[in-house]
Amino acid sequence: MTWAAQAAVLRTHAHGTGEFALVAHRKARKSGEAFRAPRLRPQASAVIAVSWLQKCTNMITQLTASELVRSIREKQISAREALDAHLRQVGELNPRLNAVTTLDEDRARAAAMAADEAVARGEALGPLHGLPMTVKDTFDTQALLTTAGLPQLAHNIPATDAVAVARLRAAGAII
């Protein structure tokens, strides 16, 4: 099963409809076989949903930037799904690594929603459209704590983005 098909399974779990029915139905329709939705106990269903969630997160976060942008443009996955996968990975790994010092999930989610709406409307998209990414803490990020690792900048919240950050956002990146 391709990662896009597994992402489709993840979406069915997220919306609570059909378990594996979506993908199984597509396979059956293509092969001409009869489709029969599986029956699962609620506990087994929850375990499988978590397992699929982890697999899909791993698959999405393993894509290159160009593969991820292409997948978003082609509507195989949404910018929100890509962002959620990366936020789950940050949540899992960052306590040990301490690589992300400041996280602005609310603004990132709003940007991902806007990116998905732009795709749906068929608007012209930037080269990094919907790509979730982090920015090194030495670059000013508007309204977001930027310390450059220095104690004297512990309360520094810039009013504007650095030029590089502004260009990333203009290209469609989700910071």
Secondary structure, DSSP 8 states (H G I E B T S, - for coil): --HHHHHHHHHHHHHTS-TTHHHHHHHHHHHT---------HHHHHHHHHHHHHHHHHHHHHS-HHHHHHHHHTTSS-HHHHHHHHHHHHHHHHHHH---S---HHHHHHHHHHHHHHHHHT----TTTT-B----TTS-BTTB---TT-GGGTT---SS--HHHHHHHHTT-B-
